[in-house]
């Protein structure tokens, strides 16, 4: 670990980018930029991520096609999870909290659970969020209420 050596809390965005560029100069690094929403952010920050030809890498995740295309690198498009993988992920999040040794669904809400997982369209983030929400629901009536009331307009 190496500290930057300056107080970052009082700096402007431009100053922070300058400090970042200086700090990373001649260093080998991996930078992970998760869920980048717009090109403007990438265009500002990529200038502060020097490419010294020393093996440094930047991994950027986005749901926006134009952001991915603007990043001057390889674009890897993730496909939605298949039914089996989606179900396993959901069960792991929804049911292993109360019983860490299980990733199976209790019999009572299983039909509702399958319907909920299907509505997630194989999107891992939606499945994990739904699994976390449902982990606290013990009654079938709670499951039915979520199934009937949740806004299912999911995208990306």
One Martini backbone bead per residue (centre of mass of N, CA, C, O) as a GRO file, in nm:
protein
  156
    1UNK     BB    1   0.098   0.035   0.019
    2UNK     BB    2   0.013   0.373  -0.095
    3UNK     BB    3   0.014   0.696  -0.034
    4UNK     BB    4  -0.050   1.008  -0.158
    5UNK     BB    5  -0.005   1.274   0.058
    6UNK     BB    6  -0.293   1.409   0.039
    7UNK     BB    7  -0.580   1.609   0.062
    8UNK     BB    8  -0.874   1.507  -0.100
    9UNK     BB    9  -1.133   1.652   0.032
   10UNK     BB   10  -1.057   1.959  -0.106
   11UNK     BB   11  -1.081   1.874  -0.394
   12UNK     BB   12  -1.123   1.882  -0.707
   13UNK     BB   13  -1.183   1.700  -0.977
   14UNK     BB   14  -0.933   1.791  -1.138
   15UNK     BB   15  -0.729   1.744  -0.911
   16UNK     BB   16  -0.780   1.443  -0.876
   17UNK     BB   17  -0.694   1.361  -1.163
   18UNK     BB   18  -0.403   1.463  -1.135
   19UNK     BB   19  -0.319   1.288  -0.894
   20UNK     BB   20  -0.376   1.019  -1.029
   21UNK     BB   21  -0.174   1.044  -1.262
   22UNK     BB   22   0.077   1.077  -1.084
   23UNK     BB   23   0.044   0.819  -0.912
   24UNK     BB   24   0.039   0.615  -1.177
   25UNK     BB   25   0.295   0.683  -1.274
   26UNK     BB   26   0.495   0.409  -1.338
   27UNK     BB   27   0.263   0.211  -1.278
   28UNK     BB   28   0.113  -0.087  -1.191
   29UNK     BB   29  -0.237  -0.143  -1.277
   30UNK     BB   30  -0.581  -0.182  -1.155
   31UNK     BB   31  -0.888  -0.066  -1.290
   32UNK     BB   32  -1.224  -0.031  -1.155
   33UNK     BB   33  -1.522   0.050  -1.343
   34UNK     BB   34  -1.846   0.065  -1.223
   35UNK     BB   35  -2.122   0.151  -1.383
   36UNK     BB   36  -2.098   0.324  -1.638
   37UNK     BB   37  -2.319   0.577  -1.779
   38UNK     BB   38  -2.107   0.779  -1.928
   39UNK     BB   39  -1.884   0.934  -2.141
   40UNK     BB   40  -1.785   1.172  -1.973
   41UNK     BB   41  -1.643   1.017  -1.753
   42UNK     BB   42  -1.444   0.861  -1.931
   43UNK     BB   43  -1.312   1.109  -2.074
   44UNK     BB   44  -1.193   1.220  -1.807
   45UNK     BB   45  -1.044   0.963  -1.670
   46UNK     BB   46  -0.858   0.830  -1.892
   47UNK     BB   47  -0.629   1.052  -1.870
   48UNK     BB   48  -0.555   0.933  -1.562
   49UNK     BB   49  -0.476   0.650  -1.720
   50UNK     BB   50  -0.187   0.542  -1.777
   51UNK     BB   51   0.002   0.418  -2.069
   52UNK     BB   52   0.320   0.246  -2.025
   53UNK     BB   53   0.344  -0.061  -2.116
   54UNK     BB   54   0.319  -0.242  -1.814
   55UNK     BB   55   0.017  -0.393  -1.782
   56UNK     BB   56  -0.200  -0.217  -1.746
   57UNK     BB   57  -0.552  -0.202  -1.635
   58UNK     BB   58  -0.896  -0.162  -1.756
   59UNK     BB   59  -1.214  -0.208  -1.597
   60UNK     BB   60  -1.534  -0.181  -1.755
   61UNK     BB   61  -1.867  -0.122  -1.660
   62UNK     BB   62  -2.176  -0.149  -1.858
   63UNK     BB   63  -2.511  -0.075  -2.009
   64UNK     BB   64  -2.375   0.105  -2.234
   65UNK     BB   65  -2.287   0.087  -2.556
   66UNK     BB   66  -2.144   0.367  -2.605
   67UNK     BB   67  -1.942   0.336  -2.378
   68UNK     BB   68  -1.803   0.079  -2.467
   69UNK     BB   69  -1.716   0.187  -2.756
   70UNK     BB   70  -1.534   0.440  -2.626
   71UNK     BB   71  -1.284   0.255  -2.479
   72UNK     BB   72  -1.055   0.132  -2.673
   73UNK     BB   73  -1.157  -0.177  -2.657
   74UNK     BB   74  -1.268  -0.463  -2.544
   75UNK     BB   75  -1.586  -0.608  -2.596
   76UNK     BB   76  -1.789  -0.773  -2.350
   77UNK     BB   77  -2.079  -0.956  -2.385
   78UNK     BB   78  -2.329  -1.027  -2.180
   79UNK     BB   79  -2.529  -1.284  -2.091
   80UNK     BB   80  -2.784  -1.416  -1.983
   81UNK     BB   81  -2.902  -1.624  -1.775
   82UNK     BB   82  -2.998  -1.916  -1.732
   83UNK     BB   83  -3.234  -2.086  -1.571
   84UNK     BB   84  -3.050  -2.248  -1.379
   85UNK     BB   85  -2.858  -2.020  -1.286
   86UNK     BB   86  -3.079  -1.828  -1.187
   87UNK     BB   87  -3.195  -2.017  -0.973
   88UNK     BB   88  -2.938  -2.062  -0.807
   89UNK     BB   89  -2.888  -1.766  -0.735
   90UNK     BB   90  -3.152  -1.712  -0.594
   91UNK     BB   91  -3.134  -1.934  -0.376
   92UNK     BB   92  -2.874  -1.834  -0.248
   93UNK     BB   93  -3.001  -1.552  -0.162
   94UNK     BB   94  -3.287  -1.643  -0.031
   95UNK     BB   95  -3.195  -1.927   0.152
   96UNK     BB   96  -2.889  -1.917   0.280
   97UNK     BB   97  -2.927  -1.723   0.520
   98UNK     BB   98  -3.098  -1.919   0.711
   99UNK     BB   99  -2.936  -2.164   0.540
  100UNK     BB  100  -2.610  -2.218   0.446
  101UNK     BB  101  -2.662  -2.537   0.338
  102UNK     BB  102  -2.861  -2.401   0.125
  103UNK     BB  103  -3.010  -2.388  -0.236
  104UNK     BB  104  -3.309  -2.438  -0.173
  105UNK     BB  105  -3.651  -2.448  -0.208
  106UNK     BB  106  -3.920  -2.416  -0.063
  107UNK     BB  107  -4.225  -2.544  -0.142
  108UNK     BB  108  -4.432  -2.315  -0.114
  109UNK     BB  109  -4.280  -2.075  -0.310
  110UNK     BB  110  -4.182  -2.205  -0.582
  111UNK     BB  111  -4.371  -2.102  -0.803
  112UNK     BB  112  -4.329  -1.804  -0.745
  113UNK     BB  113  -4.021  -1.803  -0.771
  114UNK     BB  114  -4.006  -1.881  -1.068
  115UNK     BB  115  -4.163  -1.632  -1.167
  116UNK     BB  116  -3.967  -1.418  -1.060
  117UNK     BB  117  -3.713  -1.512  -1.209
  118UNK     BB  118  -3.825  -1.484  -1.496
  119UNK     BB  119  -3.870  -1.166  -1.473
  120UNK     BB  120  -3.546  -1.109  -1.475
  121UNK     BB  121  -3.412  -1.220  -1.749
  122UNK     BB  122  -3.110  -1.310  -1.638
  123UNK     BB  123  -3.038  -1.078  -1.440
  124UNK     BB  124  -2.822  -1.073  -1.186
  125UNK     BB  125  -2.896  -0.814  -1.029
  126UNK     BB  126  -3.199  -0.877  -1.005
  127UNK     BB  127  -3.168  -1.151  -0.863
  128UNK     BB  128  -3.014  -1.054  -0.613
  129UNK     BB  129  -3.219  -0.845  -0.518
  130UNK     BB  130  -3.456  -1.041  -0.494
  131UNK     BB  131  -3.324  -1.242  -0.300
  132UNK     BB  132  -3.282  -1.040  -0.072
  133UNK     BB  133  -3.578  -0.967  -0.035
  134UNK     BB  134  -3.688  -1.272   0.002
  135UNK     BB  135  -3.524  -1.360   0.261
  136UNK     BB  136  -3.754  -1.209   0.456
  137UNK     BB  137  -3.973  -1.402   0.337
  138UNK     BB  138  -4.197  -1.645   0.490
  139UNK     BB  139  -4.464  -1.595   0.353
  140UNK     BB  140  -4.670  -1.655   0.092
  141UNK     BB  141  -4.813  -1.377   0.099
  142UNK     BB  142  -4.554  -1.216   0.052
  143UNK     BB  143  -4.490  -1.333  -0.224
  144UNK     BB  144  -4.751  -1.250  -0.364
  145UNK     BB  145  -4.724  -0.947  -0.321
  146UNK     BB  146  -4.466  -0.912  -0.485
  147UNK     BB  147  -4.566  -1.039  -0.749
  148UNK     BB  148  -4.812  -0.817  -0.775
  149UNK     BB  149  -4.634  -0.527  -0.715
  150UNK     BB  150  -4.397  -0.534  -0.881
  151UNK     BB  151  -4.197  -0.368  -1.098
  152UNK     BB  152  -4.135  -0.530  -1.428
  153UNK     BB  153  -3.943  -0.296  -1.563
  154UNK     BB  154  -3.682  -0.433  -1.705
  155UNK     BB  155  -3.342  -0.322  -1.774
  156UNK     BB  156  -3.024  -0.432  -1.836
   0.00000   0.00000   0.00000
